[in-house]
Structures are given as structure tokens and as C-alpha cells.
Amino acid sequence: MYDREVAFPMEDTMNEARIEYTEKGIVHLSSRRCQVIRLSKSGAVLSMPTQFKLPQNFYLEFVSANVPMVGCLTKRVHADNKVEARFLRLLTDRDINRIFVYSTHPNHRGRVLDIYR
């Protein structure tokens, strides 16, 4: 299904995020911190500080940008603790702009938040 969709271009970013997923069925909710290093409307590349067993489905929350939880699917896990994830819904332009405003990457230094939209 995802291989037939249009791939949106990835852009470099540096945002703090949180992964939430269930362990042991639906009994225990776990949360881990990560950093989003590349982002597009349809997916992201995450950098994990530690190695752990990441489930196939999880929620990604952009902490500083105040973007609500986005459902994700794990596409690929690399050996250097990087994870490629695909979003279950496309991010809106407003959410992407908000994420880039709160990014610490040098490419997004001049971005400002549009409060009228």
C-alpha cells in the first residue's frame, strides 16, 4: 500500500519528540524520547538515544511544537539507532510549519509562527 503512494520530499530538522506504544498487549503504555532528524508530510526519520525493541505501530508526539499524537508504522530500523517511520495520516502544512518553527536546525532559523491561520 505505502509503496504505491507519492513520496513527499524529506527535509532536515532537529525536533524533540516522544514515542508512545503499548507493551505486553494493551496493559502497559511505554514512552521513549527521540529526535526527529528528517521530516516530510508522510513520514519521518527518528534518532533514538538507546537501542530498544520498537513495535510495528506507535504514536509520535512533537513535544515542543504542540502537535498532537500522530500514528506511525515502522518501515525500517537501521543499525545506528535510526528508524524510518511512515505516518498513518498526512501532516498538514500548518503542522509542518509549526514543527519547523520549533526546530533547532540551522535551516529553519528564520521561520516564524503565523498566528492568523
C-alpha positions as CSV (number, residue, x, y, z in Angstrom):
1,M,0.0,0.0,0.0
2,Y,2.7,2.5,1.0
3,D,4.9,1.7,-1.9
4,R,2.3,3.0,-4.3
5,E,1.8,6.4,-2.6
6,V,3.6,9.5,-3.6
7,A,6.7,10.1,-1.7
8,F,7.0,13.6,-0.3
9,P,10.5,15.1,-0.1
10,M,12.2,14.9,3.2
11,E,13.7,18.0,4.8
12,D,16.3,18.1,7.6
13,T,15.1,19.1,11.0
14,M,16.0,18.8,14.7
15,N,13.0,18.4,16.9
16,E,12.5,16.7,20.2
17,A,9.7,14.1,20.1
18,R,8.2,11.3,22.2
19,I,7.2,7.8,21.1
20,E,4.4,6.1,22.9
21,Y,3.5,2.5,22.4
22,T,1.9,-0.4,24.3
23,E,3.9,-3.3,25.8
24,K,2.6,-6.7,26.8
25,G,-0.6,-6.4,24.9
26,I,-2.7,-3.4,26.0
27,V,-1.8,-3.4,29.7
28,H,1.3,-1.2,29.8
29,L,1.9,2.1,28.0
30,S,5.5,3.0,27.4
31,S,7.1,6.3,26.4
32,R,10.6,6.9,25.0
33,R,12.3,10.1,23.9
34,C,13.7,10.5,20.4
35,Q,14.8,13.2,18.0
36,V,13.3,13.8,14.5
37,I,16.1,14.4,12.1
38,R,14.2,14.3,8.8
39,L,10.6,15.1,8.1
40,S,8.0,15.1,5.3
41,K,4.2,15.1,5.1
42,S,4.1,11.3,5.0
43,G,7.0,10.2,7.2
44,A,10.0,10.9,9.4
45,V,13.4,9.6,10.3
46,L,14.0,9.3,14.0
47,S,17.2,9.1,16.0
48,M,17.0,7.0,19.2
49,P,19.3,7.6,22.2
50,T,19.3,3.9,23.2
51,Q,18.5,0.7,21.4
52,F,15.2,-1.0,22.3
53,K,12.6,-3.2,20.7
54,L,10.3,-0.8,18.8
55,P,6.9,-2.2,17.9
56,Q,5.4,-2.0,14.4
57,N,2.8,0.6,15.4
58,F,3.4,3.6,17.7
59,Y,2.4,7.2,18.3
60,L,4.7,10.1,17.7
61,E,4.2,13.4,19.5
62,F,6.2,16.5,18.7
63,V,6.7,17.9,22.2
64,S,7.8,21.5,21.7
65,A,5.7,22.1,18.6
66,N,2.5,21.0,20.4
67,V,1.4,18.8,17.5
68,P,-1.0,16.1,18.7
69,M,-0.1,12.4,18.5
70,V,0.4,11.0,15.0
71,G,0.0,7.3,14.4
72,C,3.1,5.7,12.8
73,L,4.3,2.5,11.2
74,T,7.8,1.3,11.4
75,K,9.3,1.0,7.9
76,R,12.9,0.3,8.6
77,V,15.3,0.1,11.6
78,H,18.9,0.9,11.0
79,A,21.9,-0.4,13.0
80,D,22.9,3.1,14.1
81,N,19.6,3.6,16.1
82,K,17.8,5.4,13.3
83,V,14.2,4.5,12.4
84,E,12.3,5.3,9.3
85,A,8.6,5.7,10.1
86,R,5.5,6.3,8.0
87,F,2.6,8.4,9.2
88,L,-0.9,7.0,9.2
89,R,-2.2,10.4,8.1
90,L,-0.5,13.2,6.2
91,L,0.6,16.1,8.2
92,T,-1.0,19.4,7.3
93,D,1.1,22.4,6.1
94,R,0.2,24.2,9.3
95,D,1.6,21.3,11.4
96,I,4.8,21.1,9.4
97,N,5.4,24.8,9.6
98,R,4.8,24.7,13.3
99,I,7.3,21.9,13.7
100,F,9.9,23.8,11.6
101,V,9.4,26.9,13.7
102,Y,10.4,25.0,16.8
103,S,13.3,23.2,15.1
104,T,16.9,23.8,16.2
105,H,18.3,23.0,12.8
106,P,20.1,26.0,11.2
107,N,18.0,25.8,8.0
108,H,14.9,26.8,10.0
109,R,16.4,29.7,12.0
110,G,14.4,32.4,10.2
111,R,10.9,30.8,10.4
112,V,8.2,32.5,12.4
113,L,4.8,31.2,13.5
114,D,1.8,32.6,11.6
115,I,-0.9,33.2,14.3
116,Y,-3.6,34.2,11.9
117,R,-4.1,30.8,10.3
